Amino acid sequence: MTDKQVKAMTADIETPVFETTAFTTPKPLSEAKVAIVTSASLHHPDDHDFAPADTGFRVLSSARRDYVLGHWSPNFDTTGFAVDINTVFPIDRLDELAQQGVIGQVSDVHLSYAGNQFELSAIRMDSGPAGAKLLLDNDIDVV
């Protein structure tokens, strides 16, 4: 389906209008604690690998750089990861931004999910909110 077809199909769908919109003023990025949420199935060697239909997440540590790519699909091209981990987990770029003062700090805690899921309801209803809670509990401002 093309973009034009999608636009034509959805052009007459009513969208809700809210009288008030909840809004939270974020802190400046230069003061923010930033974490990464990746769908590249990364984990540490001593963590459980991702199995097909695994909708959980793994906690990744900034202090450790021993990330393992656990993507189980034979169609997933691992070349980018092999050449530069920052293609799927831009931790070095975040460190640079923190050193430059663009962001306040890089979180010690990051999350990894297996992005190759056929059914997303468990992530939407369970592991997604659990991951968000973990990030909030660690005072993460931006992902």
C-alpha positions in Angstrom: 0.0 0.0 0.0 1.4 3.4 -1.0 1.4 6.6 1.1 -1.2 8.0 -1.3 -3.5 5.0 -0.7 -3.1 5.2 3.1 -3.9 9.0 3.0 -7.0 8.3 0.8 -8.2 5.6 3.1 -7.8 7.7 6.3 -8.8 11.1 5.0 -12.3 10.9 6.4 -11.5 9.4 9.8 -12.5 11.8 12.5 -9.8 12.6 15.0 -10.6 13.6 18.6 -10.4 17.2 19.7 -9.4 17.7 23.3 -10.4 20.8 25.2 -7.3 20.6 27.3 -4.0 18.9 26.7 -1.8 17.5 29.4 1.6 19.1 29.1 4.7 18.8 31.2 7.5 21.2 30.6 10.7 19.2 30.1 13.9 20.2 31.7 16.6 21.5 29.3 18.3 18.7 27.3 21.6 20.0 28.8 20.3 18.9 32.2 18.6 15.7 31.1 19.5 12.1 31.9 19.3 10.1 28.6 18.8 6.4 28.1 18.6 4.2 25.0 15.8 1.8 24.2 16.8 -0.4 21.3 14.9 -3.1 19.4 18.1 -4.9 18.3 17.8 -7.8 20.8 21.0 -6.8 22.6 22.0 -8.3 25.8 25.1 -9.0 28.0 26.8 -12.4 27.6 25.6 -13.5 31.1 21.9 -12.6 30.3 19.4 -14.9 28.7 19.4 -14.7 24.9 16.2 -13.6 23.2 14.1 -16.5 21.9 11.4 -16.2 19.2 8.3 -14.5 20.6 10.2 -13.2 23.6 8.5 -9.9 24.4 10.5 -9.2 27.5 13.4 -6.8 27.8 17.0 -6.9 28.9 18.7 -4.2 31.0 21.9 -3.0 29.5 24.6 -1.3 31.5 26.6 1.7 30.2 29.6 0.6 32.2 29.8 -2.7 30.3 30.5 -2.7 26.6 30.2 -6.4 26.1 26.9 -6.3 24.2 25.8 -9.4 22.3 23.4 -9.2 19.3 20.6 -11.8 20.1 18.5 -11.3 17.0 17.3 -14.7 15.9 15.9 -13.9 12.5 18.0 -15.3 9.6 16.9 -12.2 7.6 18.5 -9.7 10.0 21.7 -8.2 8.5 24.3 -8.0 11.3 26.9 -6.2 9.2 26.1 -2.8 10.7 26.4 -4.1 14.3 29.7 -5.9 13.5 31.2 -2.7 12.0 29.8 -0.2 14.5 27.6 -1.0 17.5 26.3 2.6 17.3 24.2 1.7 14.4 21.8 -0.2 16.8 22.9 1.2 20.2 24.4 4.7 19.9 26.1 4.7 23.3 29.4 6.3 22.0 27.4 9.2 20.5 25.5 9.8 23.7 28.9 9.8 25.6 30.1 12.4 23.2 27.0 14.5 23.6 27.4 14.4 27.4 31.1 15.4 27.1 30.0 18.4 24.9 27.3 19.4 27.4 24.5 18.9 24.9 22.9 16.4 27.3 23.2 16.3 31.0 24.3 12.7 31.4 24.1 9.3 30.0 22.1 6.8 32.0 23.7 3.7 33.4 20.6 1.8 32.5 19.3 1.1 29.0 16.7 -1.3 27.6 16.7 -3.8 24.8 13.7 -5.5 23.2 13.5 -8.0 20.4 12.1 -5.9 17.6 11.2 -8.9 15.4 7.8 -9.7 17.0 4.8 -11.0 15.2 2.4 -10.0 18.1 3.0 -6.8 20.1 0.2 -6.8 22.7 2.4 -8.3 25.4 4.9 -5.4 24.8 2.2 -2.8 24.8 0.4 -4.2 27.8 3.2 -5.7 29.9 6.9 -5.4 29.2 6.6 -1.9 27.6 5.0 -0.4 30.7 7.4 -2.4 32.9 10.4 -1.0 31.0 8.9 2.5 31.2 8.6 2.1 35.0 12.2 1.0 35.3 13.3 4.0 33.4 11.2 6.4 35.5 12.5 4.7 38.7 16.0 5.5 37.4 15.1 9.2 36.9 15.5 9.0 33.1 14.3 12.1 31.4 14.7 11.2 27.7 15.0 8.1 25.6 
